[in-house]
Amino acid sequence: MGKAKDDEDALLPSHHRTPTIVQSTPGSIAFKCYVIASMCFLWTGYTLAVRYTRSTTNPSELYASTTVVLSGEFIKLCITLLMIFREGGHSMSKFGTTLNKFYFGQPIELAKMSVPSLVYALQNNLDFVALSNLDAGVYQVTTQLKVVTTALFMMAFLGRKMTTPVKLEKHPSTFVLKRNGQAQAVHFDKITSRIQKLSYGLNTDFVDPILVAQKVIAGMYKGVSTVELDNLAAETAASLTTEHPDYAILAARIAVSNLHKKTEKVFSEVMDKMFNYVNPKTGQKQPMIADETHDIVMKHADRLNSAIVQDRDFSYTYFGFKTLERSYLLKIGGEIVERPQHMLMRVSVGIHGENIDAAIETYNLMSDRFFTHATPTLFNSGTRKAQLSSCFLLMMQEDSIHGIYETLKQCALISKSAGGIGVNVHNIRANGSLIAGTNGQSNGLVPMLRVFNNTARYVDQGGNKRPGAFAIYLEPWHADIFEFVALKKNTGPEEERARDLFYALWVPDLFMSRVEKDQHWSLMCPSECPGLADCWGEEFEKLYIRYETEARFKKQVRARKLWEAIVSSQIETGTPYMLYKDACNRKSNQQNLGTIKCSNLCTEIVEYTSKDEVAVCNLASIALNRYVTAEQTFDFALLHSVTKVITKNLNRIIDINYYPVPEAERSNMRHRPIGIGVQGLADAFMLMRYPFTSEKARDLNKRIFETIYHAALEASCELAETLGPYETYAGSPMSKGELQFDLWNVIPTDQCDWKTLRDKIQKHGVRNSLLLAPMPTASTAQILGNNESIEPYTSNIYSRRVLSGDFQIVNPHLLKDLVELGLWSADMKMRLIASHGSIQNIPDIPAEIKELYKTVWEIKQKDIIEMAADRGAYIDQSQSLNIHIAQPSMANITSMHFFGWKKGLKTGMYYLRTKPAVNPVQFTVDKTAIKKQEQDELTRKVAEAKIGDAEEGCLMCSG
């Protein structure tokens, strides 16, 4: 038990592990013994056979000794070919490649080997003549002469020397430093053998362990450590990922085995080590694990230890594992001390405490990658400050110095505890407005937001994990709106910019209507026109028009002039986000609490805030690709049962969570909202063989979210049956029998039994006011190796960034299909790069493959919006909906926004993603592999090619 032995081979899964011998690998010793034994048996056998037959056979029936010699050589040739075939993983293509590369492809070397071999065969013929005609003594002397002559030919033709090989000890450069600091001689066959063992189950037609080993050996230097050697091997395999996705698995296995070598194996021992950590600088005990969590682990150590399946660490991709290693796995003194399986069990025990059955159930579901809790939960569960929530929404305490700085303090405390923030500033007076206390004039929003900008830069999310992230929400009637939408622009006076904040518009229907009709729009100050932020719908329109009638506005502009400023900023910066105030309130189960005034950093959380309440949400995401069966059916029953587990987990987190400010605890305990999202929707469609916007995909999209919503409601109702409904349940739409799809006027499918569930809810209520909120999942999707959230693939070839550099990845689903079709090659990879990750204009690829692997740039955004609306009927919060338009214009952005608004979306747009006109070269192309007539055109395209870059996105909202 405990740490792996330092001189052990790669820590393979147990059923693949073999013992290690220092001087040589077991495989090489067995191979040598096998060869020696075979050759001895062959030589002895046919020598005795010839002697016997030739001495007992009638001279007229004697056969030529050449027959025996050639038969023996043929047997040896067959044995050699069989071994080459075996070493190539029983692959005929690899067998042929090896023969061509090392034998037929090197005719001079082949000739050099052939001359001694032919002489040896001639000597064998003469031996048999001597065997029949000489006495034993003379024969023994003459037969040994062939050893001498063969050696002379070896020296003459192959350059072999008769000197004794120099011992390794005399060459320090052939040493590596082990983890304990001891020097050990390098054995290259050991490196090769280790990588071969780690290649179990991979596609040997494409994955070449020997190639990886050769590159690793070439990169070695004097005194390299075994840790660095492992890192080099992993990075080498990762760099070959564009050849085949199995290289990423190999890279992950090497990296995981490296981590396993330097960490303790037993979960309880690791937890005990972290709990008893002593700061070497102060000499004081500095536990990393909460007392309660430590006590529970020690009490149930045997059961928890036995529940952990260490082999599952090897199922991560290299880039997923490196994400865990960089940010998620706990460290002591900068050194990682826990393994991924330890982290998952720590999270599970942190959530469930003494309920070991529930903890192990949660562990197994996360370990098998059916779902994941959000980043803050993975960071902090089971630790001394278990801040497990992802999103916080707040409003300005009041329009005063005290209120502004009190709000700023709340933001700083939340950001310190690794929370992403959404804050609305609707009630802050506009520039030039009177300040009664000093008889001066307000400077408006911009100077205040620059202070928030600096706070976001200073107070990071959880100790250098990520800079703080604040999203600022404003309604478009505010008199500072033109300055607000320009705050993130790349040009303009620095004092008028605050580029580290994120900006969002909280848009009432009245504004959209006036833009559509090309009417005027009045800009107002909240101190002179109070109450506009506190109402919505018809009440808002009446109040707004009343202020216009009373001429209380600061100024009036054409609504389309403001619209042009908004869209112009979106084209340049991708923001401000667009959320529709009336849809968010009209379709909210929290509408009985008051007017909802903003969303969060990633636009999927829509919750009530007030001066006394900071809205909070705890997140988790379901990996949809894991529910596609081998028969290409979707397992809705499994999805339903896992969703119920997630719902109960998130509800439990509300009770055990650490809250950075008391207003957050008050809100969460009263309303108990949670946010369940998804990742890998595009992967699920590809596994089902459904093009993203096909009718089958659209139907599956609806049924998935209907199933999740039904399961979450059912679990929440079961909790309410035993614990009671949430405090503010009375008066909510759900208490009146209205579910989310009712608020959309949508009739659900027959996927679920809604009547029975409605009756149960009317009887018992629900424990949680809100349930679904598809978030971006930027980090956790990378950990699980899935495409983000509800998004289509942005490219079929993209880059992943780790500390050692950028690595390129081909869409693994596409690559698998191209391999099976016999279309994958270096030439095909270059064409994919030249086409910016698109396959639509590559003539050799079948039409059905092109349809299945359309990138988001090749999918109509109208279809994306329609699918968002389809699932929206089952999403009681909102969804992080990115819009992708390669060549944005005022016309197409406007059309997109109005289509989304009329479809009833709550979030009309998270980010606007566009393509630059010219992009930097990110790959080089081997032009010799391209047909001559296509070289110039392909080179030009590659020079302009930008490979899809996997952006980090919001770390906190990664569910």
Stockholm file with secondary structure:
# STOCKHOLM 1.0

chainA/1-959         MGKAKDDEDALLPSHHRTPTIVQSTPGSIAFKCYVIASMCFLWTGYTLAVRYTRSTTNPSELYASTTVVLSGEFIKLCITLLMIFREGGHSMSKFGTTLNKFYFGQPIELAKMSVPSLVYALQNNLDFVALSNLDAGVYQVTTQLKVVTTALFMMAFLGRKMTTPVKLEKHPSTFVLKRNGQAQAVHFDKITSRIQKLSYGLNTDFVDPILVAQKVIAGMYKGVSTVELDNLAAETAASLTTEHPDYAILAARIAVSNLHKKTEKVFSEVMDKMFNYVNPKTGQKQPMIADETHDIVMKHADRLNSAIVQDRDFSYTYFGFKTLERSYLLKIGGEIVERPQHMLMRVSVGIHGENIDAAIETYNLMSDRFFTHATPTLFNSGTRKAQLSSCFLLMMQEDSIHGIYETLKQCALISKSAGGIGVNVHNIRANGSLIAGTNGQSNGLVPMLRVFNNTARYVDQGGNKRPGAFAIYLEPWHADIFEFVALKKNTGPEEERARDLFYALWVPDLFMSRVEKDQHWSLMCPSECPGLADCWGEEFEKLYIRYETEARFKKQVRARKLWEAIVSSQIETGTPYMLYKDACNRKSNQQNLGTIKCSNLCTEIVEYTSKDEVAVCNLASIALNRYVTAEQTFDFALLHSVTKVITKNLNRIIDINYYPVPEAERSNMRHRPIGIGVQGLADAFMLMRYPFTSEKARDLNKRIFETIYHAALEASCELAETLGPYETYAGSPMSKGELQFDLWNVIPTDQCDWKTLRDKIQKHGVRNSLLLAPMPTASTAQILGNNESIEPYTSNIYSRRVLSGDFQIVNPHLLKDLVELGLWSADMKMRLIASHGSIQNIPDIPAEIKELYKTVWEIKQKDIIEMAADRGAYIDQSQSLNIHIAQPSMANITSMHFFGWKKGLKTGMYYLRTKPAVNPVQFTVDKTAIKKQEQDELTRKVAEAKIGDAEEGCLMCSG
#=GR chainA/1-959 SS CCSCCTTSCCCCCGGGCCCCCSSSCHHHHHHHHHHHHHHHHHHHHHHHHHHHHHHHSCGGGCCCHHHHHHHHHHHHHHHHHHHHHHHTTSCHHHHHHHHIIIIITCHHHHHHHHHHHHHHHHHHHHHHHHHHHSCHHHHHHHHHHHHHHHHHHHHHHHCCCCSCCCCGGGCGGGEEECTTSCEEECCHHHHHHHHHHTTTTSCTTTCCHHHHHHHHHHTCCTTCBHHHHHHHHHHHHHHTTTTCTHHHHHHHHHHHHHHHHTSCSCHHHHHHHHHTCBCTTTCCBCCSBCHHHHHHHHHTHHHHHHHCCGGGGGGSCHHHHHHIIIIISCEETTEECCCHHHHHHHHHHHHHTTCHHHHHHHHHHHHTTSEEECHHHHHHTTBSSCCCCCEEEEECSCSSHHHHHHHHHHHHHHHHTTCEEEEECTTSCCTTCEETTTTEECCCHHHHHHHHHHHHHHSCSSSSSSCCCEEEEECTTBTTHHHHHTTTCSSSCGGGCCTTSEEEEEECHHHHHHHHTTCEEEEBCTTTSTTGGGCCHHHHHHHHHHHHHTTCCSEEEEHHHHHHHHHHHHHHHSCSEEEEHHHHHHTCTTTTTCCCCCBCTTSCCBCCCBTTBCEEEEEEEEEGGGGBCTTSCBCHHHHHHHHHHHHHHHHHHHHHCCCSSHHHHHHHHHHCCEEEEEECHHHHHHHHTCCTTSHHHHHHHHHHHHHHHHHHHHHHHHHHHHHCCCTTCTTSTGGGTCCHHHHTTCCCCSSSCHHHHHHHHHHHCCSCSCCBCCCCCHHHHHHHTCCCTTCCCSCSEEEEEETTEEEEEECHHHHHHHHHTTCCSHHHHHHHHHTTTCCTTCTTSCHHHHHHTCCGGGSCHHHHHHHHHHHHTTCSSCCCCCEECSSCCHHHHHHHHHHHHHTTCSEEESCEECCCSSCCCCCCCCGGGSCGGGHHHHHHHHHTCCCEECCCCCSTTCC
#=GC SS_cons         CCSCCTTSCCCCCGGGCCCCCSSSCHHHHHHHHHHHHHHHHHHHHHHHHHHHHHHHSCGGGCCCHHHHHHHHHHHHHHHHHHHHHHHTTSCHHHHHHHHIIIIITCHHHHHHHHHHHHHHHHHHHHHHHHHHHSCHHHHHHHHHHHHHHHHHHHHHHHCCCCSCCCCGGGCGGGEEECTTSCEEECCHHHHHHHHHHTTTTSCTTTCCHHHHHHHHHHTCCTTCBHHHHHHHHHHHHHHTTTTCTHHHHHHHHHHHHHHHHTSCSCHHHHHHHHHTCBCTTTCCBCCSBCHHHHHHHHHTHHHHHHHCCGGGGGGSCHHHHHHIIIIISCEETTEECCCHHHHHHHHHHHHHTTCHHHHHHHHHHHHTTSEEECHHHHHHTTBSSCCCCCEEEEECSCSSHHHHHHHHHHHHHHHHTTCEEEEECTTSCCTTCEETTTTEECCCHHHHHHHHHHHHHHSCSSSSSSCCCEEEEECTTBTTHHHHHTTTCSSSCGGGCCTTSEEEEEECHHHHHHHHTTCEEEEBCTTTSTTGGGCCHHHHHHHHHHHHHTTCCSEEEEHHHHHHHHHHHHHHHSCSEEEEHHHHHHTCTTTTTCCCCCBCTTSCCBCCCBTTBCEEEEEEEEEGGGGBCTTSCBCHHHHHHHHHHHHHHHHHHHHHCCCSSHHHHHHHHHHCCEEEEEECHHHHHHHHTCCTTSHHHHHHHHHHHHHHHHHHHHHHHHHHHHHCCCTTCTTSTGGGTCCHHHHTTCCCCSSSCHHHHHHHHHHHCCSCSCCBCCCCCHHHHHHHTCCCTTCCCSCSEEEEEETTEEEEEECHHHHHHHHHTTCCSHHHHHHHHHTTTCCTTCTTSCHHHHHHTCCGGGSCHHHHHHHHHHHHTTCSSCCCCCEECSSCCHHHHHHHHHHHHHTTCSEEESCEECCCSSCCCCCCCCGGGSCGGGHHHHHHHHHTCCCEECCCCCSTTCC
//
